[in-house]
């Protein structure tokens, strides 16, 4: 007997089967992407490579001064790449409730630190209003802006924009911007010598939260970790000519870490912690541009601290986001280097760092632990370099420093926490010795490395740079 209800049910079932078959063979109607750290404002590769960037196109001169100052803090981690100010003395041990701020300037949002050369402060900023990477030159004495050179480039805010420190010599200034645009200028005048778009030339994938690598000038060569078709290059600072390129067969990527020179067994090399491994490239003579040693056992997705290379051939590597640390022993025999992993561990089991590079000083290694280091999270600690899992002392739960920077000057640690409190700490071999601390400013994300010259300490938060007079009166 004809039943319209049965016909309806059969038709509905048939439509369901047809829809199910269509769903399985056609794929989703839209593309869905997983959420990755730092990818929220990433530009597409095609968008980045199609944009024309006229590096160093614009210049404005405001003033010029003849400074009587002769001190320098010419690059990331200072004159000898160790974050220690060895020359000069007579710095304060007590603030006496007065931070003695000499001047301050407002900056674009970021974490780029300054460098200093004979009374002039250089900082690579990002101007959101005109969308430009902008190198600014200030007077160290009073903070007056002397000149600026810039170029337009589109950057979207992603936990700040600028992150790198200019490299300085008597003749040159070298910068690298958030999207890896390299600019070389005459240091005194700011005149443009050359520019290089690393992203386009080498197929570089810009790291999470933009480029954090601070450029290096060594023997009048710009040394840059490209992390594309080549892992590292050397460029003549005078002409912009590429001197050597080191192929990158493993396609290791550019990290936030910076290249540091190291002389071991009488041989100079450039050591770099990439995303994919650690590598050392020869710096001089017949070994220039040659791979001396490397290892892919150290492989983290996000790397910010630079390698710490110690006199006995140990290389300490560390990274955040739970990666922890790894220590290699570098040996040299029969004209060849070898890299042997000694041990690795998680952040709660020894010295580790998320952002700042630890300091090796007077036979101990010092650093601030990351937030995932268990009960000692964010404490300042010292460890035995022979076994970085052995903690000599820790600052204690009442003294935590977040991701803040630190350095040694006049035999004392100056440590800035996330929110603008500066501490003076004696690097004692037995215990944490706090000499004094003071609130310098009300700010946040004070992560940029410190700089010091002529007794003036430069520090910043996400939006402002400050200059303190820390000389004894």
C-alpha positions in Angstrom: 0.0 0.0 0.0 1.4 3.4 -1.0 2.6 5.3 2.0 3.9 8.9 1.4 5.6 8.9 4.8 7.8 5.9 3.8 8.8 7.6 0.5 9.8 10.7 2.5 12.0 8.7 4.9 13.7 6.8 2.0 14.3 10.1 0.2 15.8 11.7 3.3 18.1 8.7 3.9 19.3 8.8 0.3 20.0 12.5 0.6 22.0 11.9 3.7 24.1 9.2 2.0 24.8 11.5 -1.0 25.8 14.4 1.4 28.1 12.1 3.3 29.9 10.9 0.1 30.2 14.5 -1.1 31.7 15.6 2.2 34.4 13.0 2.1 35.5 13.6 -1.5 35.3 17.3 -1.7 37.4 18.5 1.4 36.5 21.4 3.7 35.0 24.6 2.2 37.6 26.8 4.0 41.2 26.5 4.9 41.9 26.1 8.7 45.3 26.9 10.2 46.7 25.8 13.5 47.6 28.6 15.9 51.4 28.8 16.5 53.3 31.1 18.9 54.1 34.4 17.2 52.2 33.6 14.0 49.2 35.8 14.7 50.5 38.7 12.6 52.8 36.8 10.2 52.9 38.1 6.7 52.6 35.6 3.9 55.8 34.8 2.0 54.4 36.2 -1.3 53.4 39.4 0.4 56.9 39.9 2.0 58.8 39.1 -1.2 56.7 41.4 -3.4 57.2 44.5 -1.3 59.9 46.9 -2.5 62.0 48.2 0.4 64.3 51.2 -0.4 66.7 50.6 2.5 68.1 53.8 4.0 66.2 56.1 1.7 65.5 59.0 4.1 67.6 61.1 6.3 67.1 64.1 8.6 69.8 66.0 10.5 68.7 67.9 13.6 71.9 68.9 15.3 75.5 67.9 15.8 77.7 68.0 18.8 81.4 67.5 19.5 81.6 65.3 22.5 84.5 65.0 25.0 83.4 61.5 25.8 85.5 58.6 24.5 83.9 55.5 26.0 82.1 52.9 23.9 79.6 50.1 24.3 79.7 49.3 20.6 77.4 46.3 20.1 75.3 43.5 21.7 77.1 42.3 24.9 79.7 45.1 24.7 83.3 45.5 23.6 84.4 41.9 24.3 81.0 40.2 23.7 80.8 39.0 27.3 78.4 41.7 28.8 81.1 42.9 31.1 82.3 46.5 31.3 86.0 46.0 32.2 87.2 49.6 31.8 86.2 52.4 34.1 85.4 52.3 37.8 83.8 54.3 40.5 80.2 53.3 40.0 77.7 53.5 42.8 76.8 50.7 45.2 73.8 52.5 46.7 71.1 54.6 45.0 70.4 56.7 48.0 66.7 56.7 47.0 67.5 58.7 43.8 67.8 56.9 40.4 69.4 60.1 38.9 67.6 59.9 35.6 69.4 62.3 33.2 67.0 62.1 30.4 64.4 59.9 28.7 62.9 59.5 25.2 59.7 58.0 24.0 60.1 55.2 21.4 58.0 52.9 19.3 56.9 49.7 20.9 59.7 47.2 21.0 62.7 45.7 22.8 65.7 47.1 20.8 68.6 48.1 22.9 71.1 50.9 22.3 74.8 51.0 21.6 77.2 53.8 22.3 80.2 55.3 20.6 82.1 58.4 22.0 79.2 60.3 23.4 76.6 59.2 20.9 73.7 56.7 21.4 72.4 54.7 18.4 69.1 52.9 18.5 67.0 51.2 15.8 63.4 52.1 16.4 60.1 51.5 14.5 57.8 54.4 13.8 54.3 53.1 13.5 52.8 56.3 12.2 54.9 56.4 9.0 55.7 52.6 9.1 59.5 52.8 9.1 62.5 51.2 10.5 64.3 54.2 11.9 67.9 54.5 13.2 68.1 57.3 15.6 71.3 59.0 17.0 71.1 60.8 20.4 73.6 62.7 22.5 74.6 60.6 25.5 74.9 63.7 27.7 71.4 65.1 27.3 69.4 62.8 25.1 69.0 65.3 22.3 68.3 63.6 19.0 71.1 64.5 16.5 69.9 62.7 13.3 67.8 59.8 12.0 67.9 57.6 8.9 64.9 55.4 7.9 63.1 53.4 5.3 59.5 52.4 4.9 58.6 48.8 5.7 55.2 47.4 6.8 55.4 45.8 10.2 52.4 44.7 12.3 52.7 44.9 16.1 53.5 41.4 17.4 54.7 41.8 21.1 56.6 44.9 19.9 58.5 45.4 16.6 62.1 46.4 16.9 64.5 44.0 18.8 68.1 44.4 17.7 71.1 46.4 18.8 73.3 48.3 16.2 76.9 47.3 15.7 79.4 50.2 15.7 83.0 50.8 14.8 84.9 54.0 14.2 83.8 53.9 10.6 80.5 52.0 10.4 77.0 51.4 11.8 75.3 48.1 11.0 71.6 47.5 11.7 69.2 44.7 11.0 65.5 45.4 11.1 62.5 43.3 12.2 62.2 41.8 8.7 65.9 41.3 8.3 66.7 44.4 6.2 70.4 45.1 6.8 71.7 48.7 6.6 75.3 49.9 6.7 76.0 53.6 7.3 78.9 55.9 7.9 79.0 56.1 11.7 79.8 59.8 12.1 77.6 61.3 9.3 74.9 58.7 8.9 75.5 58.5 5.2 74.2 55.3 3.6 76.8 52.9 2.3 74.6 49.9 1.3 71.6 47.9 2.2 70.6 44.3 1.8 67.2 42.5 1.9 68.1 39.2 3.5 64.5 37.9 3.3 64.5 38.3 -0.5 68.1 37.4 -1.3 68.4 34.2 0.8 64.8 33.1 1.1 64.9 33.6 4.8 61.9 32.8 7.0 61.6 35.6 9.4 61.5 34.2 13.0 58.5 34.3 15.4 58.2 37.8 16.7 60.5 39.2 14.0 64.3 39.3 13.8 66.1 39.3 17.2 69.6 38.7 15.8 71.9 41.6 16.6 74.3 42.3 13.7 78.1 41.8 14.0 81.0 43.8 12.5 84.3 42.0 12.7 87.4 43.0 10.9 85.3 45.5 8.8 83.0 42.6 7.7 79.3 42.4 8.4 78.6 38.8 9.7 75.0 37.8 9.3 73.1 34.6 10.0 70.8 34.3 7.0 69.1 31.0 7.7 67.9 30.6 4.1 69.8 28.9 1.3 72.9 29.9 3.2 73.3 29.7 6.9 75.8 32.6 7.3 77.4 35.3 5.2 80.2 37.9 5.4 79.9 41.2 3.7 82.5 43.9 3.1 81.3 46.9 5.1 82.9 49.4 2.7 81.5 48.1 -0.5 78.6 45.8 0.4 80.3 43.0 -1.6 79.6 39.5 -0.3 82.9 37.9 0.7 81.8 34.4 1.6 78.6 32.4 2.0 78.2 29.2 3.9 75.6 26.7 2.3 72.7 25.5 4.5 72.0 21.9 3.3 69.9 21.2 6.4 67.8 24.3 5.8 68.3 25.4 9.4 66.3 28.6 10.1 67.2 32.0 11.5 66.7 32.1 15.2 66.5 35.1 17.6 70.0 34.3 18.8 73.0 36.4 17.8 76.4 35.3 16.4 79.3 35.5 18.8 83.0 35.3 18.0 85.1 32.8 19.9 88.8 32.0 19.8 89.6 28.4 20.8 92.8 26.5 20.4 94.1 29.7 18.7 91.4 29.5 15.9 88.8 32.2 15.6 85.3 31.2 14.8 81.7 32.5 14.7 79.3 30.4 16.8 75.6 30.5 16.1 72.6 28.8 17.7 70.1 28.3 14.8 66.7 26.8 14.7 67.9 23.3 13.8 71.3 23.1 15.3 74.5 24.9 16.5 77.3 25.7 14.1 80.8 27.3 14.1 82.2 29.0 11.0 85.9 29.9 10.6 86.6 33.6 10.8 90.1 34.0 9.4 92.6 32.9 6.7 92.0 29.7 4.9 89.3 28.7 7.3 87.2 31.8 6.7 83.7 30.8 5.7 84.3 27.1 6.4 82.3 25.0 8.8 84.5 24.0 11.7 82.0 22.0 13.8 78.2 21.6 14.0 75.5 19.5 15.7 71.8 19.0 15.1 71.4 17.5 18.6 70.6 21.1 19.8 67.3 21.7 18.0 64.6 24.0 19.4 61.7 25.8 17.8 62.4 29.1 19.5 66.0 30.2 20.5 66.8 33.7 21.9 69.9 33.5 24.1 73.3 33.3 22.3 75.9 30.5 22.9 78.2 31.0 25.9 81.6 29.7 24.9 84.0 29.1 27.8 87.8 28.9 28.0 87.9 25.2 28.5 86.0 24.4 25.3 82.6 24.0 26.8 79.7 25.6 24.9 76.5 26.3 26.9 73.3 26.5 24.9 69.9 27.4 26.3 66.4 28.3 25.1 62.9 29.0 26.5 59.5 27.4 26.2 60.5 24.3 28.2 63.6 23.5 26.1 66.1 23.8 28.9 69.8 23.7 28.2 72.6 21.6 26.6 76.4 21.6 27.0 78.9 20.6 24.4 82.6 19.9 24.7 84.6 21.1 21.7 87.8 19.3 21.1 90.6 19.9 18.5 92.9 17.3 17.3 94.8 16.5 14.0 93.5 19.8 12.5 89.8 19.1 13.1 87.2 20.1 15.6 84.6 17.8 17.1 81.5 18.7 19.2 80.4 16.2 21.8 77.3 16.6 23.8 78.0 16.2 27.5 74.5 16.5 28.9 71.1 18.2 28.6 68.3 19.0 31.0 65.0 20.7 31.6 64.8 24.2 33.1 64.1 23.1 36.7 67.3 21.0 36.8 70.0 23.7 36.3 70.8 27.0 34.6 68.4 27.9 31.8 67.3 31.1 30.2 64.4 32.1 28.0 65.6 35.4 26.6 68.9 36.8 28.1 72.3 35.3 27.5 74.0 34.2 30.7 77.3 35.8 31.8 80.5 33.9 32.5 82.5 35.8 35.1 85.3 34.8 37.5 84.8 31.1 37.1 81.0 31.0 37.5 78.1 31.2 35.1 75.2 33.6 36.0 71.7 33.9 34.7 68.0 34.4 35.3 65.9 31.2 35.3 62.7 31.1 33.1 59.2 30.9 34.4 59.0 27.1 33.9 62.0 26.4 36.3 59.9 25.2 39.2 60.3 26.8 42.7 63.3 28.8 41.5 61.5 30.4 38.5 62.7 33.9 37.6 65.5 33.8 40.2 69.0 35.1 39.5 71.4 32.1 40.1 75.0 31.2 39.7 76.2 27.7 38.7 79.5 25.8 38.3 80.5 25.9 34.6 81.9 22.4 34.9 78.4 21.2 35.5 75.7 23.8 34.9 73.2 21.6 36.8 75.0 22.5 40.1 73.6 25.6 41.6 76.0 27.6 43.7 73.4 30.0 45.0 70.0 31.5 44.0 68.5 34.9 44.8 65.6 33.4 46.6 61.8 33.6 46.3 61.7 37.3 47.4 64.0 38.3 44.5 62.7 37.4 41.1 63.5 39.3 37.9 61.2 38.0 35.1 62.9 38.3 31.7 65.0 41.3 32.6 68.5 42.1 31.4 71.7 42.1 33.4 75.4 43.1 33.0 78.6 43.5 35.0 80.2 46.9 35.4 82.9 47.9 38.0 82.7 44.4 39.4 79.0 44.6 40.2 75.9 43.1 38.5 73.2 45.6 37.4 69.9 43.7 37.0 66.7 45.2 35.7 63.4 43.4 36.2 60.4 43.3 33.9 58.8 46.4 35.4 61.6 48.8 35.9 63.3 48.0 39.2 67.1 48.1 39.1 69.2 46.0 41.5 72.9 46.1 42.3 74.3 42.7 43.2 77.8 41.7 44.2 78.9 38.5 42.3 79.8 36.7 45.5 81.1 33.1 45.2 79.0 31.8 48.2 75.7 33.6 48.3 73.4 36.2 46.7 74.5 39.7 48.0 72.0 42.5 47.2 73.7 45.9 47.6 70.7 48.0 46.8 67.7 48.4 44.4 65.4 51.2 43.2 62.3 51.7 41.1 63.6 53.5 38.0 60.4 53.8 36.1 56.8 52.6 35.9 56.8 50.4 32.8 56.5 46.9 31.5 58.4 44.4 29.3 61.8 45.9 30.1 63.7 43.2 28.2 66.2 45.1 26.1 69.9 44.5 27.0 71.5 47.2 29.0 74.3 49.5 27.7 76.9 51.6 29.7 79.5 54.2 28.7 81.2 57.0 30.7 79.2 56.0 33.8 75.8 56.5 32.1 73.5 53.4 32.1 71.0 53.1 29.3 67.9 51.0 29.9 64.4 50.8 28.4 60.9 49.3 28.7 58.5 48.6 25.8 58.0 52.3 25.1 60.7 54.5 26.6 64.5 54.7 26.9 66.1 56.1 30.1 69.6 57.3 30.9 70.9 57.1 34.5 74.0 58.6 35.9 75.5 55.8 38.1 78.8 57.4 38.8 79.9 57.9 42.4 79.9 61.6 43.3 
